[in-house]
Amino acid sequence: MASETILPGDLIISDFPVETMPITIVSGAGELKRGTVIGMIAASRKYNQSLGASNDGSETPKAILAVDVDATASDVAAVAYRAGTFNEDKLILGAGITLDGVKAAFEDADAPIFIKSVK
């Protein structure tokens, strides 16, 4: 388990344990930033930004990208958060994905990912 420093206004907003996992971002995903909500493609078990119009499994949020990546031309090894408390204003949502939908997906999966407002 990796540890994180909590910074005001950052993505991580509490001392709830943060857990990361190694993942692969699929080629063609483009440039994705830390905080992007991602889902897993069922057939390949690779990850892509969750988009409402997808129908390959990645439309269901599974994790939050922990690092910036450029997967424009090839698959990229990356790291994702699979546990923690995150600032809803810092999440990057794909087209057709809503904050309520992200919260519901993590709840339905019993994922220890909590999305909160810092206002």
N, C-alpha and C positions, 0 to 999 in steps of 0.2 A: 504494500500500500504506500503510495506517495504522499508526502505532506505538502501542504500549500501555505503560503503566507497570505493572510487575509488583508486586503487593502480596501479602504473606503471607496465605494463606487465601482468595485471590481465585479467580476462574474461570480466569484464565490463569496457568500455573505454570512457564513456562520462557521463555528468550529465543529459542526457535525462532521464526522469522519468523511474525508474525500477518498474515493477509490478510483483508480484508473485501470484501463485495460489496453493492450495492444490491438490495433485493428488495421485493416487495409481499406483505403479509400479507392473506389473503382475509377479506372481510367475514364476520362471524359467528364468527370464531376466538376472540373475547372478549379478555380481558386476558391478555397473555403477558409473562413476565418475561425479563430478560437471563439467558442460560444455558439457555433452553428448546431442546430438540432439535426441529428442524423438517424437514419434507419438502416436496417440490414436487408440487403437483397437476398431473398430466400435461396435462389438457385446457386449463388456463388459464395454466400456468407461474407461478401464485401459490403462496405458501407457507402452511402451516398446521402446528400442532403435530403431530408424528408420533404416531399412535394405532394400536395393533395392529388394531383393528376396521375401519379405513379401507380402502378398495379403490380409491382414486383416484390412487394414486402417492405420496401424502403419508405413507403408512405406512412408507416407506423413508427413514430419516434421511439428509439431504443436507448440513445445516449446523447451526450453533448461533446462536441469536438474540443479537445484540450489544447490543440496547437494549430497554427496556420499551416495550410498545405496547398500545393499546386498539383492537382491530378488531371491537368488538361490533357497530357499526352500519354501518361502511363499510370498504372496503379502506384499508390504511395503508401508506405508504412506510416502509421500515425498512432496517436494516443487519444483515447476518449474517456470522459468521465462516466462512471456507472454508478456513482453514489456521491451525494453531497447536497448542499443547499445553495441554490443559484438565484441571482438577481434577474427577475423577469425582464427588466429593461435592457439587459445586456445579451439576451438570447437573440440569435439570428434565425428567423423563421422563413422557411421556403414558401413559395406561392401556394396558396390553398391550405396552409397550416395555420391554425389559430393557437393562441396561448392556452385557451381552455381545452383545446384538443390535445395539446402537449401534456398538460397536467393530467388529463383523463387517461392518456396512454400510459404514463408512468404509474399512475394509481392502479390501472387494470393489470399491469405487469408485475405489481408488487415490487417495483423498482424503488430502491431507497434514494430516489432523486426528488428533491423538493424544490418547487419554484415559488418564490415569494417576492412581494413588493417591498422596496426599502423606503417608500414614501411615508 
